[in-house]
Amino acid sequence: MSDPKDLRIRSKIISEGVNRVPNRAMLRAVGFKDEDFLKPMIGVASTWSEVTPCNMHIDKLGMKVKEGAQLDGGAPLIFNTITVSDGIAMGHEGMRFSLPSREIIADSIETVANAERFDGLVAIGGCDKNTPACLMAIGRLNIPAVYVYGGTIQPGKWNGKDLNIVSAFEAVGQYHEGIIDEHELHQVECHACPGAGACGGMYTANTMAAAAEALGMTLPGSSSIPAVSAEKASECIQAGKTVLGLLRKGLYPSDIMTLKAFENAITVVMALGGSTNALLHLIAIAHSVRVKLTLDDFERIRVRVPHIANLKPSGKYVMQDLNDVGGVPGVMKLLLEHGLLHGDCMTVTGQTLSENLRNCPPLHPGQDVILPLEAPLKSSGPLVVLKGNLAPDGSVAKMSGLSVHCFSGPARVYDSEEEATQAIMDNQIRKGDVVVIRYVGPKGGPGMPEMLSVTSMITGKGLGGKVALVTDGRFSGGSHGFVIGHVAPEAQDGGPIALLREGDMITIDSDAQSITFHVAPDEIEARSKAWKRPELKAMTGTLAKYARLVSSASTGAVTDGTNF
């Protein structure tokens, strides 16, 4: 991490001395003039790609950021990094590469920014792993920086109903169950994603964008402004100007992403009913700025923050609807007025959170996207940390939209998502079962794949809330039902989930915050002694490197160590 006190104006270094002639010659080839060598060099990290609608428009947003930086006296240069589409990777081997892509994106931005010696950075992301990856890189670099969220997709429309990507996954289950025919399935497919932008519900992309705004690392409103709107283009121009202002003020990410700022982010995620992935990603981002954040911090904040957002996947509305009634700034203003946010936290605007929200209009009167704090969907946050003899280091459940808080049933144990999927399709899963999918954690997957196809199939077959699903893997932000993920230690590390046997009784109690399998301690010990660690599933390439380096889900699944 760069020392803020040691920040050097790289452009001035380039302009000094005859030994810098080769540097200047190469920059002239990309368009620099004499005067540009005296300006701060601003990196614009673009995640543009045609592989996903989340990112297909970000090339244009990058040009707007560049325009803004030039207008305010900077010398900006755009560079690209990768993205993968979680929706397209879902349900097959490709999903193993999704979480590792977070590290690759962060590493690549850190690498380019350090190698080119940028003075400041604007990073633009879209799909799920982009936001945490960009913020992790920003934290490691600790140079003046702004994050821009590429924005949410507009809802699809068919047969008078709003559609989104989860509609397509659930339609598959409905088709297999005979609820809809092939024509209806095809129409859902054709209309679910109408254009550019990230998946529209309070899934992982929108969850992490809202968290980034609450952290103070985006301009106000960034997380809820739609991808294709004129406001998003204007925001990008302003972001290019803002990073120059941060440079002049000497304001760094470590000044903004403090423990209190992370508490604000957790508060907003809980109020909005965000994705379980937020726990994994916020811990990883905090690690990048050397802030100690644990699962216990999430639980400490959860109990005092009501869930007030009627947003998909368990609610009615999408991010576009929230934007139309006041957006995330309106939600934060409400939370601040009730003493649930730290208003004195600094933000990239150079003002505190309170100062940013002072002139922000409140949520529109009469709307029902965000409920009153005194009449919430749930009196506390829906992302619950569970511990017990099945998950000594913790697991995460999303309890939004569920009336049952305790579930007990026999374990149906599968060592892969494919095995579990086949069992569901073959109608082998019954009401009251606890489906266990293990050896899919950060190391065991490797890559901790999401289980959206499994949860969507369960919902499509009419078993949503009637069976539980437990895994050392992850869930998509679009998953809902009685689902518990991030079980730690994972099976690959010999965690108790590896010791489960078919038919073992499991009890999940969100009120008691416990997850237990009812096997005598001496039997557990005997199983543990008999257990043998399987070989890693990947022996070469990206996944092999990832599996050897990655930490537990309970510490953010980071690959650059967990001690500081």
N, C-alpha and C positions, 0 to 999 in steps of 0.2 A: 504494500500500500504506500502511495506517495505521502511524504510529509508535507502538510499544507504550508509550513514555514519555508519549505525548500522549493516551492513552486517557481519554476522558471518560465519566462516567456520565450517559448521555443522559436517563435518567429524572429525575435531579436537575436537569438543565438545564430540562426541561419544567416542573418544579415551581416554578421560580424566576421571579418577576417577572410583572407584569400582562400584559406583551407575550406571555406564553406561554398566555394564556387560550384563543385559538383552537386551539392544539395540544391542550390538555387537553379542550376541548369535543369535538373529533373522536374522541379516544380514549375518552371517556365513551360515545360512541355505539356503540363496539364492545365495551363491557362494563367499562371501567376504573372503579374506585372511588377515593376519595381516597387510600387507603393504597397503591394500585398505583403512583401517581406517585413514590413513594419507593423503589420496587423496581427492580432491574436489568431492563431490557427484553431479552428473549431472542427472537430470531427462530427459527422452526422452518420450515426450507425443506423442503417436501414435493413429491416428484415423483409424487404420486398421479395415476393415469390409468386409464381403462378400455380403452386401446388395446393393452395387453399384460398377460399374467398376471404378469409380473415386478413390476408396480407397482399392480395392482388392489386391493391390501390396504393400501397405504401411508397412506391417509387415516386408518385406524384406528390405525396405528402413530404417526402424527403426534399424535393425541389423547393417546396414552399418554406421549409426550415432553412434551406440554404439562402433563399431570397431574404428572409428575415435577418439572418446573421450578416449578410452583406450590407443590408440597409443600416445596420447599427455598427458598422466598422470592423466586422470580422472577415477572416479569410477562410471560408468553410470548404470542406472536402467531404464528399459522400463516399462511404464504403459500405459493403454489404456483408451480412452474415446469413446463416442458414435459418430455416424453420422447417418443421414438419407439421402436417395436418393431423391433429389428434382424432378428428372425426373420420378421416380416411384410413388412419392407422388402426382404428378400433376393431377388436374382434379377431385379430390374426397376429402373426409374428411381428408385424411392423410396430405394434404398440410397445414392444420392449425397447424401442429406440426413442420413445417420446420423452421420458424423464431424463435420460442421458443427454438429449438435445439441449436441455436447460444448461448443462455444464459446458457443452460445446459452444453454445452461443455466448455465454459469459466469458469463457476462455478466449474466444476469438475477438470479442470486443476489447477485452483487456489487452490482448496481444497487439492488435493494430494500434490502439490508442497510445500504448507505451512505446511501440517501435517508432511511430511517427511523431511522438512527443507533442501531442495536441495540448493546447491550453485549456480547452473546454470541450464538452461533449453534449450532443442531443441524441438520444436514442429513441427510435420509433418501433413499437411492437404491435402485434395483433393477436395471434393464436396463443393458446394457454401458457406455454412455457416461455413466451417472449418477454412478458412483463417481469417475472421474477429474474430471468436471466439478465435482462438489461440492468435491473436494479442491483443485482449481484456484481456485475462488472463495474457499474458506477461506484458502488461501495468500495470495491478493491482499489480502483483508480484514485478515488478521492480528489478528483479535479472538479471544478464547477460544472454542473451538469443538470439537465432537465430531461424528464421522460415524457414522451407523448404516446398516448394510446391511440391506435389506429381507428378505434371506434366500433360500435356494435352494428350488426346487420339489421335491416328492417325485417319485420315478420313476413313470412310467406302467407299466401291466402289461397284457400281452396274450399269450395262448397260452403262458403260463409264462415269458415273457421280460420283462426290464426294458426300457422304452422311454424315449427322450428326443427333443428336437426334431430332433437330427441323424438319428435313426432315420427320421423323416419325409422328410428331404431325400434320404437314401440309398435309401429305398423307391421314390422316383420313378425313380431310375436303374435299380433292380432291375425295376420294372414295364416300363420301356422295353426292357430286355434280355430280358423274358419270364421272369424268375426267379420273380416273384410275379404273381398275377392282380389284377383290379380290386377284388375283395372283400377280399383281404389288404391292398392299398394303403389301402382305406377304413378298415379296422380299425386300422391303424397311425395314420392321421390322427386317428381318434376317441379313441385311448388314449394318445397320446404325451405330452400335457400335461394332467394330471388336476386342476390347480387353481392357486392363487396361488404365485408365487415365480419366481426367475430360473432359466434353463436349468441342468440339474442336473450336467453334467460339469464338468471343469476347463476350461471355456470362458472367454470374456472376463469375464463378470460375476463369476463365482466367483474367477477369477484376480485381478482388481483388488480384490475384497473382501479376499482374503487379503493382498494387497500393502498395503492400507490398514491392516489389523491389524498387520502387521509394521512399518509406519511408526510405529505408536503412536497413530494417530488414531481408533481405535475402542476400545470396551471389549473385554476379552479374550473370545474366543469368538464375536464378532459375525459373522465371515465364514462360519462353518460351522453356525450355528444355523438350522434350517429356518424358512421364512417363516410357516408356520401354527402353529408351536409356542407353548406358553405361555411358554417361555423368551425368545422374541423380544419378546413384549409386556413382560415384566419388564425386559429389556435397555433398552427404550425409556424406561420410567419412570426407570431408573437413569441413562440418558444425560441426561435432563432435569435430574436432580440434579447430575450430574457437571460440566456446563457452569458451574453456579453455583460449584462448588468451584474450577474453573480461574480464574474471575473473581476470587475471593477471594485465590487464590495468585498472581495476576498471571502465569499461565502461558499462553504464546501459541503458535500454530502454528509460528512460526519457531524456537521453542525445541525443538520436537519433530521437525519435518521437516528434519533436518540431513543432511549427506552420509552420515554413518554410518547414519542411519535408512533412507536410500534404499538403501544397501548391504544392509541387513537385508531390505528388500522384494525386492530382486533375488535374494537368496539363497533366500528362501521360494518365489518364483516358479519359480526353476530347480529346486529340490527337488521341487516339486509338478508340474513339467512343464506350466506355464501357457501361456497364449495369447501368440502373437507380438505382439499388440496391447499387451502390457505394456510393451514397449520404447518405443513411441510415447507411451503415456499417462504413464509414469513420468518421461520426459524433460520432458513438458509440465507435470506437477505440480511437478517440481523448478524449472522456469523460474518458476513462480508465486511461489516463495519464494526466488528468486534463488540457487539452488544449481546450479552447473554440473555437469550430468550428460550423458555422451556414450555413444555406442555402445561405445566402448573400455572404459568402466566395466563394462558388461554382460559383455563378453568376459573381462575381468580376473577377474571374480567367477565366471563360468560354469565355468572350468577347474578350480576347486577344490570345486565343489558337486555331489555326485552326485544323479541323478534317482531318487527313491525312491518316488514315488506311482503306484500302479497304478490310475489314474483315466482315465475317458474324456476325449478321443476315442480315444486309442491304447491305453488300458488297459481294465480290467473294471468299475470301480466309479464311483459318483457321489458328490457332496458329502454327501448324506444318510448314505451308508455311512461316510464319513470322520468325520462328526459322531458317529456311533454308537460309534466306537472311540477317541474322544479329541479329535477335531477339530483345527483348526489350532493351538490352544495346545499340544496333545500333540506335533505336528510341530515346533513352535518350541522346545519344551523339549528334544526330542531333538537338534536342531541346535545349541542353546546348549550342551548338555552336551559336544558334540564340538568346541566352539570355533569354530563357523561363524557365530555371530551376535554383534553388539556388545551385550552385556548392560547396558551403562551408559547406553543411550539412554533419554531421558525419554519418558513416554507420557501420554495424557489422564487416566489414573487419578491422576496426581501422583506416581506411583512409576516406577522404571526398569523396563525390560523384564525384567531378572533378578528383580526383586522381584515383578512380576506372575506370573512363571512358577514361583516358588519353591514355592508351595502348589498348583500345577496338577498334577493327576494325570498320569502318563505314559500313552502309548498302551497300549491293552489288550494283554496278552500273548496270543500265538497268532494275532493278526489278520494279514491279508495285504493290507490296503489300502495300508499304508505298509511298505515293505521295510526291512530293516536297512541301515545305512549301509555296512556291510562287504559287503553282497550287493545292490547297487542294480540297477535296470533299466539304468542307464547310469552310467559312472564320472564323468561330468561333465554339466553342464546341457544340456538338449536344444535350447535356443534359441541358435542359432549365427549370429554376424555374419559375413557373407561380403563380401569386397571383391575387386576386379579390374577389368579393362578394361570390363566390362559394368556394374559398379556401383562407380565410384571412391569415392563417399561412403557406400557400404555398402548391404547388403540383409540380410534376416533369414530364416533357415530354421528350421523346427521338425523336429528329427531324431528325435523319440521314436517308438518302434515300428518303426523302419526298420533292417534289417540291412545294406543297401547304403549306403555313404557317398559314393560317387563315381558320377556319372551323366554320360554324354556322348551327345549325339544331335543330329539336325538340328532347326533352329528351325522351328516352325509358327507364323507370325506373324499376329496378329489385333489390330486397332485398337479393338476393343470386346469386352465380355463376351458380347454377343448373337451376334457372329460366331463366337466360340469355342464357345459353347453349341450353335449350329446344327451346327458341324463335328463335335462329339462325338455329337450325336443322329444325324447322318447317317453315323456310323461311319467318318469320314475320319481319325481319329486312331488311330495304330498304336503298338504296343509299341516303346519306344525313342525316341519323339518328345519334343521339348521344346516344350510349348505356351507361347507368349508372348502375354500380353495387356497391351497398352501404351496410353498416353494415358488411363489411369484413375487417375493419381496425385492428390495433393491439388489441384493446379491443373487437370490435364488431365481429370479425371473430369467436372466437378470434384467433390471430396468424397471421393476415395480409397475407392471402394466395395469391399466384401468379396466374395470369390469362392466362398462356400460352395456355391452351387448348382452351380458348375462342378466343384469338387473332389468334391462328393457324387455328381455324375453320373459322374465318372471312376471313383470307387470302386464305384458301383452297376453299372457296365459291366465290372467285373472288371479295371480297369487301374490300380488303386491301387498305387503303388510301381513300376509298369511304365512310366509316363510321368512326366516332370517338368513342373511348371508354374511359370513365371517371370512376375512382374508388377510394375509400379510402383504397383499398388493394394495392397489388404490381403487378409488371410485371416481368416475367422471363427475364434474359438477352437475351434470344432467341426471345423475342417478338419484333415485329416491326410493323409499321403502325402509324396511328394517335391515340396514346394512352397516357393517362395522369393518373398517379397514385399518391399515397401518399397524397391524398387530406386531408388537415388538417385545422381545427379540423375534426375528423372523425364523422360519423353519430351517433355512440354509445354515443359520448360526446355532441350530439346536434348541431354539425356543420351544416352549411348551406346545405350541400349535403343531410342531413336528411329531409330538407324542400322542396326538389324538388318534382314536380308532373308531371305526364305523360303529354307530350306536351309542357312543358315550353321550351322556346327557350334558347339555350346555345351558346355562342360564345367563341371560343378558338383562341387566337392570339399569336403565338410564338414571333412575332416581337415586339409587345407591351408588351409581357410577362404577359398576362392577361387571366383570365378564369372567365366568367361572365354569370349569368343567369338573363334573362330580366324580372324580376318581380319587381313591385313597392315596395319601402321600407316599406310602411305601410302594404302591403300584406305579406311581409317577416316577419314583426314583429308579425302579427296576426297568421301566421303559427307557429312561434316560441313559442308563448304563448300556442297554442293548442297542441304542440308536447309533447309526453310522452316518457321518456326513457324506452326502453325495458329491460327486465331482461337479464343478461348475459347468453350466450348460454351454458356455462360450469359452473357448480356449485361445482364440486369437481375435484380433480386431478390436473395434470400439467397445463392444459389450464385455470382452474379456478385461480390458483395461478398467472399465467402469466397475465391474464386479470386484476386482481386486482393491480398488480404492474407496468405494462408496461406504459411507457411514450408515448407521441405523436410521430408519424413518423417524425415530423419536428425536434425533439430532439433526433433522433436515435433509438426510440423504445427500450430504455434500461430499466432494471428492478432494478437498484441499485441507483435510484435517479438521478436528473439532476442538483443539486446545489453543487458547491464546492467553 
